[in-house]
């Protein structure tokens, strides 16, 4: 019964794995609800800041913030890559990194270089492996994104763009659609287009503001807050996508472990039955030989 003992050991191992994946599925489900609530809570702020920025761009067409001015197209391109710190979330990071790789090839085909800000361990490790230029990174963000941890790394690219050292800045993240579907996005962050801000404003009348201390200072601070809110929203969307993908992946792993246990038990029962039948036939044959 050496084969039977080996199968029993394997069944026990798969059962232990099933307990782990089931626990991870339940934890991911609890975290997913919180991440989705956080993401939906952040959306109204981002939308409101976008509307106000659009109103200000209409009210002060004579002032151009550096974020709204297009730089030399031959300058390097900045990418803010948002991935997860942990794995076991299906193809979430794989799909995102595939989209970013396509963007990097597009940038290189145009004769430009790319500078990366990596948010998350998976993206940082991938960029280091392919030899990309990583100018800043943020890892171990936990389950709750904090803006103060994101501002520093992202500000590196924002300052470079404001100085005219970058031609554009893109934010790459996984957008949450629903529990079963997440979509990798490569979205332009800078330059902010005047048409895009006007679309955000959606106004049919003019706006007249009273500024303190002055219009330039208010617009400068507001556009910086606007870009930071876009990055924060991208991280919140990515975290909601991560927990959803992990819950689905762990549920699939739990189901597969259950199916494997059933198959192993069937094999074990067949092996055990064959051994019993063999022993019985040997006893009967022996008894017949003695009696004959």
C-alpha positions in Angstrom: 0.0 0.0 0.0 3.0 2.3 -0.6 1.1 3.9 -3.4 -2.0 4.4 -1.2 0.1 6.1 1.5 1.6 8.5 -1.1 -1.9 9.4 -2.4 -3.1 10.1 1.2 -0.2 12.4 1.8 -0.9 14.2 -1.4 -4.6 14.6 -0.5 -3.6 16.0 2.9 -1.3 18.5 1.2 -4.0 19.7 -1.3 -6.5 20.0 1.5 -4.1 22.3 3.4 -3.6 24.3 0.3 -7.3 24.6 -0.1 -7.7 25.9 3.4 -5.1 28.6 2.7 -6.7 29.7 -0.7 -10.2 29.8 0.9 -8.9 32.0 3.7 -7.2 34.3 1.2 -10.4 34.5 -0.9 -12.4 35.6 2.2 -9.7 38.2 3.2 -9.6 39.6 -0.4 -13.4 39.8 -0.5 -13.4 41.9 2.7 -10.6 44.1 1.5 -12.3 44.4 -1.9 -15.4 46.1 -0.5 -13.3 48.6 1.4 -11.1 49.3 -1.6 -14.1 49.8 -3.8 -15.7 52.2 -1.3 -12.4 54.1 -1.1 -12.2 54.3 -4.9 -15.8 55.6 -5.2 -15.3 58.1 -2.4 -12.2 59.6 -4.2 -14.0 60.0 -7.5 -16.2 63.0 -6.6 -13.1 64.9 -5.4 -11.2 64.2 -8.6 -14.2 65.2 -10.7 -14.8 68.5 -8.7 -11.1 69.5 -9.0 -11.3 68.8 -12.7 -14.4 71.0 -13.1 -12.8 73.9 -11.1 -9.6 73.6 -13.2 -11.6 73.8 -16.3 -13.5 76.9 -15.1 -10.2 78.6 -14.2 -8.7 77.8 -17.6 -11.7 79.5 -19.2 -11.6 82.4 -16.9 -7.9 83.1 -17.4 -7.0 82.1 -21.0 -4.1 84.6 -21.0 -2.1 82.6 -18.3 -0.5 79.4 -19.3 0.7 77.0 -16.6 3.7 74.8 -17.5 1.5 71.7 -17.2 -0.7 73.0 -20.0 2.1 73.8 -22.4 3.4 71.2 -24.8 7.2 70.6 -24.6 9.7 69.5 -27.2 8.5 66.1 -28.6 12.1 64.9 -28.8 12.5 65.0 -25.0 12.1 61.8 -22.9 8.7 60.5 -21.9 7.8 60.0 -18.2 5.7 57.0 -17.1 4.0 56.5 -13.7 3.6 52.7 -13.5 1.1 51.5 -10.9 1.2 47.8 -10.0 0.7 45.7 -6.9 3.2 44.9 -4.1 2.0 41.3 -3.8 1.2 38.6 -6.3 -1.5 35.9 -6.4 -3.9 38.2 -8.2 -4.3 36.4 -11.6 -3.1 38.1 -14.7 -3.6 41.7 -13.3 0.1 42.7 -13.3 0.9 40.6 -16.4 -1.7 42.5 -18.5 -0.5 45.9 -17.1 3.1 45.2 -17.8 2.3 44.0 -21.3 0.5 47.3 -22.0 3.5 49.3 -20.6 5.9 47.2 -22.6 3.9 48.1 -25.8 4.1 51.8 -24.8 7.9 51.6 -24.2 8.4 50.1 -27.6 6.3 52.9 -29.1 8.4 55.5 -27.3 11.6 53.8 -28.5 10.4 53.6 -32.0 9.9 57.3 -32.0 13.5 57.8 -31.0 12.7 58.9 -27.4 13.8 57.6 -24.0 11.5 56.7 -21.1 11.9 57.6 -17.4 9.8 55.5 -15.0 8.3 56.1 -11.6 7.3 52.7 -10.2 4.5 52.4 -7.7 4.4 48.8 -6.4 7.0 46.0 -6.1 5.9 44.1 -9.2 6.4 47.0 -11.6 9.7 48.0 -9.9 11.1 44.5 -10.2 10.0 44.2 -13.9 11.5 47.6 -14.9 14.8 46.7 -13.2 14.9 43.4 -15.0 14.5 44.9 -18.4 17.0 47.7 -17.7 14.6 50.6 -17.8 15.5 54.0 -16.2 13.7 54.2 -12.8 14.0 57.7 -11.4 11.9 57.1 -8.3 9.7 54.4 -6.7 7.1 53.9 -3.9 6.5 50.4 -2.5 4.8 48.8 0.5 1.8 51.2 0.3 -0.4 48.7 2.3 -4.1 48.4 1.8 -4.8 52.1 2.0 -3.1 54.6 -0.4 -1.7 57.7 1.3 -1.2 60.7 -0.9 1.9 61.8 1.1 3.7 58.6 0.1 2.9 59.2 -3.6 3.6 62.9 -3.9 7.4 62.6 -3.5 8.1 60.0 -6.3 5.5 61.5 -8.7 6.8 65.1 -8.1 10.1 64.0 -9.7 8.3 63.7 -13.1 6.1 66.7 -12.5 9.1 69.0 -11.8 11.0 67.6 -14.8 8.0 68.4 -17.1 7.6 71.9 -15.6 11.3 72.5 -16.4 10.8 71.3 -20.0 12.9 68.1 -19.6 10.1 65.7 -20.6 7.8 65.7 -23.6 4.9 64.0 -21.9 3.9 62.1 -18.7 1.6 59.1 -18.7 0.1 57.2 -15.8 -0.3 53.4 -16.3 -2.7 51.6 -14.0 -5.5 49.0 -14.0 -9.0 50.6 -14.1 -11.7 48.9 -12.1 -14.8 48.1 -14.1 -16.5 45.4 -12.0 -15.5 42.4 -9.9 -14.9 40.2 -12.9 -13.3 42.7 -15.2 -10.3 45.1 -14.9 -8.8 47.0 -17.8 -5.1 48.1 -18.1 -4.9 51.9 -18.9 -2.1 54.1 -20.3 -3.5 57.6 -19.8 -1.8 60.9 -20.6 -1.2 62.9 -17.5 0.7 65.9 -18.9 0.4 68.1 -20.8 -3.1 68.9 -19.7 -5.0 69.9 -22.8 -7.1 73.0 -22.8 -9.9 71.2 -24.7 -9.9 68.4 -22.1 -10.3 70.9 -19.3 -13.1 72.7 -21.2 -14.8 69.3 -21.6 -14.5 68.8 -17.8 -16.0 72.2 -17.1 -19.1 71.8 -19.4 -20.2 75.3 -19.0 -22.3 77.6 -21.1 -21.5 80.9 -19.3 -18.4 82.7 -18.1 -16.8 82.5 -14.7 -15.5 85.4 -12.7 -13.3 84.6 -9.7 -11.8 86.7 -6.9 -8.2 85.4 -6.3 -6.2 85.5 -3.1 -3.3 86.2 -3.4 -3.3 86.2 -7.2 -4.6 84.2 -10.2 -1.2 82.6 -11.1 -0.6 81.3 -7.6 -4.1 79.8 -7.3 -4.0 78.2 -10.7 -0.5 76.8 -10.1 -1.5 75.1 -6.8 -4.8 73.9 -8.2 -3.3 72.2 -11.3 -0.7 70.5 -9.1 -3.5 69.2 -6.8 -5.4 68.1 -10.0 -2.5 66.0 -11.3 -1.9 64.5 -7.8 -5.6 63.6 -7.6 -5.4 61.8 -10.9 -2.4 59.7 -9.6 -4.2 59.0 -6.3 -7.3 57.9 -8.2 -5.2 55.7 -10.4 -3.7 54.0 -7.3 -7.1 53.6 -5.7 -8.5 52.1 -8.9 -5.5 49.7 -9.1 -6.0 48.6 -5.4 -9.7 47.9 -6.0 -8.7 45.9 -9.1 -6.1 44.0 -7.2 -8.4 42.8 -4.5 -11.1 41.8 -7.0 -8.6 39.9 -9.1 -7.1 38.2 -6.0 -10.6 37.1 -4.8 -11.4 35.6 -8.2 -8.0 33.9 -8.5 -8.2 32.4 -5.0 -11.8 31.2 -5.6 -10.6 29.5 -8.8 -7.7 28.0 -6.9 -10.0 26.7 -4.1 -12.4 25.2 -6.7 -9.4 23.5 -8.5 -8.1 22.2 -5.2 -11.5 20.7 -4.5 -11.7 19.0 -7.9 -8.2 17.6 -7.5 -9.0 16.2 -4.0 -12.0 14.4 -5.5 -9.9 12.9 -8.3 -7.2 11.9 -5.8 -9.8 10.2 -3.5 -11.2 8.4 -6.5 -7.7 7.1 -7.4 -7.0 6.2 -3.8 -10.3 4.2 -3.5 -9.6 2.4 -6.8 -6.0 1.6 -5.6 -7.3 0.4 -2.2 -10.0 -1.7 -3.8 -7.5 -3.3 -6.1 -5.2 -4.1 -3.2 -8.1 -5.7 -1.2 -9.2 -7.7 -4.2 -5.7 -8.9 -4.8 -5.3 -10.0 -1.1 -8.7 -11.8 -1.2 -7.8 -13.6 -4.4 -4.5 -14.7 -2.8 -6.3 -16.0 0.3 -8.8 -17.9 -1.8 -6.0 -19.3 -4.0 -4.1 -20.4 -0.9 -7.1 -22.0 0.7 -7.9 -23.8 -2.5 -4.3 -25.1 -2.8 -4.3 -26.4 0.8 -7.7 -28.0 0.5 -6.9 -29.6 -2.9 
